[in-house]
Amino acid sequence: MQKIKVDDEIIVLAGKDKGKTGTVSKLFLKKKRVLIAGVNMVKKAMKPTQENPTGGIVEIEQTLHLSNIAVVSPKTSKATKVRIENKDGKNVRIAVACGSVLK
């Protein structure tokens, strides 16, 4: 079971967007990277295409490494680690800071 899943609330711990929060939109587990909505925006030069006939400079989201993010605790709204426990025969994710079960 993975500790970070899609639609988790995340806070950035390091980098130019330190302190920003967002939700996970995509996971790249083999590369150990994650795409967070609205965080780590970069400008990229795009060639004109049929979909974008003008081309130009576009802002897109880039991935962040898993070591630079943490899950936000539902009760305290601060960064927390995630622990996996077995409850009633099922593995559940638990926020270490407050002890609440993550969805």
C-alpha positions as CSV (number, residue, x, y, z in Angstrom):
1,M,0.0,0.0,0.0
2,Q,1.3,3.4,-0.9
3,K,1.4,6.3,1.6
4,I,0.5,9.0,-0.9
5,K,-2.6,8.6,-3.2
6,V,-4.3,10.7,-5.8
7,D,-6.6,13.5,-4.3
8,D,-4.5,13.7,-1.1
9,E,-4.0,17.2,0.4
10,I,-0.2,17.9,0.2
11,I,2.1,20.6,1.5
12,V,5.5,21.3,-0.1
13,L,8.5,21.1,2.3
14,A,11.3,22.3,0.1
15,G,12.0,24.3,-3.1
16,K,10.7,27.5,-4.6
17,D,7.1,26.6,-3.6
18,K,7.8,25.8,0.0
19,G,4.7,26.1,2.1
20,K,2.2,25.9,-0.7
21,T,-0.6,23.3,-0.5
22,G,-2.5,21.5,-3.2
23,T,-4.0,18.1,-4.2
24,V,-2.2,15.3,-5.9
25,S,-3.4,15.0,-9.5
26,K,-1.0,12.3,-10.7
27,L,1.6,9.9,-9.3
28,F,4.7,8.6,-11.0
29,L,5.8,5.9,-8.6
30,K,8.7,4.5,-10.7
31,K,10.3,7.9,-10.9
32,K,9.2,8.8,-7.3
33,R,7.6,12.0,-8.4
34,V,4.2,13.5,-8.0
35,L,2.2,16.2,-9.9
36,I,0.3,18.6,-7.7
37,A,-2.4,20.9,-9.0
38,G,-1.4,24.6,-9.0
39,V,2.1,24.0,-7.5
40,N,5.5,24.2,-9.2
41,M,4.3,26.2,-12.2
42,V,7.0,26.7,-14.9
43,K,7.0,28.6,-18.2
44,K,7.5,26.6,-21.4
45,A,7.9,27.8,-25.0
46,M,5.5,26.0,-27.2
47,K,5.6,25.7,-31.0
48,P,2.4,26.6,-32.9
49,T,0.1,23.5,-33.4
50,Q,-3.4,23.0,-34.8
51,E,-4.7,23.1,-31.2
52,N,-2.7,26.2,-30.3
53,P,-2.1,28.1,-33.5
54,T,-0.4,31.1,-31.8
55,G,2.2,29.1,-29.8
56,G,4.2,31.2,-27.4
57,I,5.0,30.8,-23.7
58,V,2.7,28.7,-21.6
59,E,2.6,28.0,-17.9
60,I,2.5,24.3,-17.0
61,E,2.8,22.2,-13.8
62,Q,6.0,20.2,-13.2
63,T,6.4,17.2,-11.0
64,L,8.0,17.3,-7.5
65,H,10.0,14.6,-5.8
66,L,8.3,12.6,-3.1
67,S,10.9,13.6,-0.5
68,N,9.9,17.3,-0.9
69,I,6.2,16.9,0.0
70,A,4.2,15.7,3.0
71,V,0.5,14.8,3.6
72,V,-1.5,17.5,5.5
73,S,-3.1,16.3,8.7
74,P,-6.9,16.6,8.6
75,K,-7.2,17.8,12.2
76,T,-4.1,20.0,12.7
77,S,-3.7,21.2,9.0
78,K,0.1,20.7,9.3
79,A,2.5,18.3,7.6
80,T,2.5,14.8,8.9
81,K,4.0,11.4,8.2
82,V,1.7,8.5,7.2
83,R,1.6,5.1,9.0
84,I,-0.1,2.0,7.7
85,E,-2.0,-0.2,10.1
86,N,-4.2,-3.2,9.8
87,K,-7.7,-2.6,11.1
88,D,-10.4,-5.3,10.8
89,G,-8.3,-7.2,8.2
90,K,-7.8,-4.1,6.0
91,N,-4.8,-1.8,5.7
92,V,-5.6,1.8,6.4
93,R,-3.5,5.0,6.3
94,I,-3.2,6.9,9.5
95,A,-1.8,10.4,10.0
96,V,0.9,10.1,12.7
97,A,0.4,13.7,14.0
98,C,-3.2,13.4,15.0
99,G,-4.0,9.7,14.7
100,S,-6.9,10.2,12.3
101,V,-7.6,7.8,9.4
102,L,-6.9,9.2,5.9
103,K,-9.4,8.5,3.1
